[in-house]
């Protein structure tokens, strides 16, 4: 994917099958992080609070990734596993036809925002 200036451009250049999932993730994150500003860093759209990126998402060749601060992932490892997915230290990847459940995305975003000053 080429360098993009904003979330809309990023989603528009993603594979067509991924776009609805990316748009939905953006909406969930925007709602869960009302005090965050949208930004793009390292060619990945995200949300920043007081200068710190607390959530971001990306489209890859076969999967979508959503990323949070490490403590948020560790706090919700059970919910991620319960969704049948595995996580890295800071993110969860999934195929577009089996997304991370909305409530888990919201929980992760809220937890990530609580750790912004850690």
C-alpha positions as CSV (number, residue, x, y, z in Angstrom):
1,X,0.0,0.0,0.0
2,X,1.3,3.5,-0.8
3,X,1.7,6.1,1.9
4,X,-1.7,7.6,2.8
5,X,-2.5,10.8,4.6
6,X,-5.7,9.8,6.5
7,X,-8.0,7.0,7.5
8,X,-10.4,7.4,4.5
9,X,-7.5,7.1,2.0
10,X,-6.1,4.1,3.8
11,X,-9.4,2.3,3.7
12,X,-10.0,3.3,0.0
13,X,-6.7,1.7,-1.0
14,X,-7.2,-1.6,0.9
15,X,-8.4,-4.7,-0.8
16,X,-12.1,-4.4,-1.5
17,X,-13.1,-7.4,0.7
18,X,-11.3,-5.7,3.7
19,X,-12.9,-2.3,3.4
20,X,-16.2,-2.9,5.3
21,X,-14.2,-4.5,8.2
22,X,-11.7,-1.7,8.3
23,X,-14.5,0.9,8.2
24,X,-16.3,-0.9,11.0
25,X,-13.1,-1.1,13.1
26,X,-12.6,2.6,12.6
27,X,-16.1,3.3,13.8
28,X,-15.8,1.1,16.8
29,X,-12.5,2.7,17.8
30,X,-13.7,6.2,17.2
31,X,-16.7,5.5,19.5
32,X,-14.6,3.8,22.2
33,X,-12.0,6.5,22.1
34,X,-14.0,9.8,22.0
35,X,-11.1,11.9,23.3
36,X,-8.6,10.5,20.7
37,X,-7.5,12.1,17.5
38,X,-7.2,10.2,14.3
39,X,-3.7,10.0,12.8
40,X,-1.6,7.9,10.5
41,X,1.9,6.8,11.6
42,X,4.1,4.2,9.9
43,X,1.5,4.1,7.1
44,X,-1.1,2.7,9.6
45,X,-4.2,4.6,10.7
46,X,-4.6,5.0,14.4
47,X,-5.9,7.0,17.4
48,X,-3.7,9.1,19.6
49,X,-4.4,10.5,23.1
50,X,-2.0,13.1,24.5
51,X,0.6,12.2,21.9
52,X,0.5,8.4,22.4
53,X,-0.9,6.0,19.9
54,X,-3.5,3.9,21.8
55,X,-5.1,2.0,18.9
56,X,-4.4,1.3,15.3
57,X,-5.4,-1.0,12.5
58,X,-4.0,-2.3,9.3
59,X,-4.8,-4.5,6.2
60,X,-2.3,-7.1,5.2
61,X,-2.4,-9.6,2.3
62,X,-4.7,-12.1,4.0
63,X,-5.5,-10.6,7.4
64,X,-6.4,-7.5,9.3
65,X,-4.6,-6.4,12.4
66,X,-5.7,-4.3,15.3
67,X,-3.2,-3.0,17.8
68,X,-3.3,-1.6,21.3
69,X,-1.0,-0.8,24.2
70,X,0.5,-4.0,25.5
71,X,-1.2,-3.9,28.9
72,X,-4.6,-3.9,27.2
73,X,-3.8,-7.0,25.2
74,X,-2.6,-8.9,28.3
75,X,-5.6,-7.8,30.4
76,X,-8.0,-9.2,27.7
77,X,-6.0,-12.3,26.6
78,X,-8.9,-14.5,27.7
79,X,-11.5,-12.7,25.6
80,X,-9.2,-12.8,22.6
81,X,-8.6,-16.6,23.1
82,X,-12.4,-17.0,23.6
83,X,-12.9,-15.5,20.2
84,X,-10.7,-18.2,18.8
85,X,-7.8,-15.9,18.0
86,X,-4.3,-15.4,19.3
87,X,-2.5,-12.2,20.0
88,X,1.0,-10.8,19.9
89,X,2.3,-8.5,22.6
90,X,0.4,-5.5,21.1
91,X,-2.1,-6.9,18.5
92,X,-4.5,-9.3,17.1
93,X,-4.7,-10.4,13.5
94,X,-7.7,-12.1,11.9
95,X,-9.1,-12.9,8.5
96,X,-11.8,-10.4,7.3
97,X,-14.5,-13.1,7.4
98,X,-13.8,-13.8,11.1
99,X,-13.3,-10.5,12.7
100,X,-12.5,-9.8,16.4
101,X,-15.9,-9.4,18.1
102,X,-17.1,-5.8,18.6
103,X,-17.2,-6.0,22.4
104,X,-13.6,-7.2,22.5
105,X,-12.4,-4.4,20.3
106,X,-14.3,-1.9,22.5
107,X,-12.8,-3.5,25.7
108,X,-9.3,-3.4,24.3
109,X,-9.6,0.2,23.2
110,X,-10.9,1.3,26.6
111,X,-8.2,-0.6,28.4
112,X,-5.6,0.9,26.1
113,X,-6.8,4.5,26.8
114,X,-6.6,3.8,30.5
115,X,-2.9,3.0,30.1
116,X,-2.0,6.0,28.0
117,X,0.0,7.6,30.9
118,X,1.8,4.4,32.0
